[in-house]
Each structure stands twice: as C-alpha cells, then as structure tokens.
Amino acid sequence: MSLGLYQGLGAGGPSAHSDVLTAAPDNIDSQRALVEEIKRRGRATVGSKSYPDAEALYSKGIEVLDLMVKNEKDESVIADLNKETAILFSNRSLVKMQLGKITEALEDADAAVERDPGYVKAHWRQGQAFTACGQNFEALKSFEKALELEPENKALRKEVAAAKDRKEQEEKLMADAAEKAKAEGAASDSHNDRDVVMKDASESTNATPTSAKTAIKNATSDSKTKPVSVNAGDKDEYLFTKSDHVRGYKIRSDGKKTSYFDREIDEDTKKLIGDIAPKKIDQNINGASED
C-alpha cells in the first residue's frame, strides 16, 4: 500500500480516491494525466473541507512528479515539473495548516519555495506557517518577499502590515522583559550588598581583634604558668606560682615555702613557751633499766 493510500483511508474504510491513490502509471502521458486528475480532485476536497483526502491526493501527486523529474533529462522540462511540484507542496501546506500540522505545513512551504523561488503563494504559505509557529520576524520576511513578487496584491499588503504589528509587539514585550529582568537583577544585587555590609558590621562588633586576642591569651598563659619570685635572690625551691596557694602552699617569713597549715611562731611566743626541742632521756632516772 502506498503512502498516499494509507493517508487517504478514512475512519474505518478506504478512501473514495483509491483509484488514483493506487495508480502506478508507467509512461509520461499516463503520469501527466494522473497528476492533472489529482489536481482536480485536490481542489474539490479542499473546497469541501475534506482535508485528510486532500492531503493524501497532494502527497500522491508530489510522488508522481518527483518520479517524472527523476526520469527526465531535459533541464527545461525539469524546471517546469519543479514548478508544478511547488504548487502541490504549497497546497499541501495549506491543508496541513487546517489539520493542525503546523511544523509539517512549514516544511511543505519551505519545499515549495525551494522548488520555485518565484512562486508567490509559496512565500505566502511560508509566512502563514511562520506566523502559526510564533516566528513573527521570519513571517514578515516571507510576506515581504511575496509582496515584492506581486506588489499590487492587496491581501499581501494586509499580511505585511499585520506581520509588522506582531513583530513590533514582540519586540516591545522582549524589551519590557529585558528591562524587568535588569531591574530585578539590580534589586537582587543591592539586597546582597546590604546583607554583606550588615554581616561585616556584625562581625566587626562581635569579633575581638587578633592583637587583642593574642594579648589576652598571653596574659592568661603567663598567669597560669609563669613562676613568681618572693625575693630577687631566692633559689628555685623558694619560688612558687600564683596558684600554689590554692594547692595548699604558702611562704614563711624566712622566705621558705611550706604547707598552708604550717603555723609559724613569732619570737615573743617562743619565749613564752620556752625550749620545746626534744631532749635525750636519761636512763638512770627513776631506776629504770633493762634486763
């Protein structure tokens, strides 16, 4: 089954145009006759809005014309065949637009322009397809090219004017969007800068300068570990740290370090107490003896 027949199948049954869709002419005359019949039926199906049948018919016609171009040697004949093919591509582009096949419609319009750059309707269909795709800049170029080929065409003038309006609207929207994005970006940068300033200020307020930290650290370290001399000429054993008194040490009047609980007796007290130094016991006292 050919592509044309497949596309021409309706909802559940063969197309009414199966006779031409399945035809396979083998000579130039029969091929020419088939193409003419396809054109006639194509116009009728478009008029009755039978777009699926129209698409199938134009696809078959393009297939036959391409076969004729392939077998033709005469360049002038090939040029004429390409012009005919451009017409069918342009018509199929219109049909595909009606079927909602926008991308395919643009492809067919491009093919029509390629086959015959001087064909006004090819550029017209191209502009319509570009418009449907939302490509207003390209649409305007296509309509302007069509008007250039046919300057007196009032319909094309309207198309060009409408395309210019759409292009200007699109440019305005793009400019507004760019301006809005720029403003939002500037606001975001300003907000970020403010956050950085506030953060720096907070850190500056709460942070202790490095030199101050170092001084505090050294002072704390010295107070814990540096020994303090009682007298300039004292020996090492008479030195103690500031924390020694917490551990139970103190310095006597003679400069010696002793237990915190050691009770130092002054001279007056010593006189009152007398000589309390231990003495040797006389063994003859009270007749004490050992056996």
Disulfide bonds with the S-S distance in Angstrom:
none
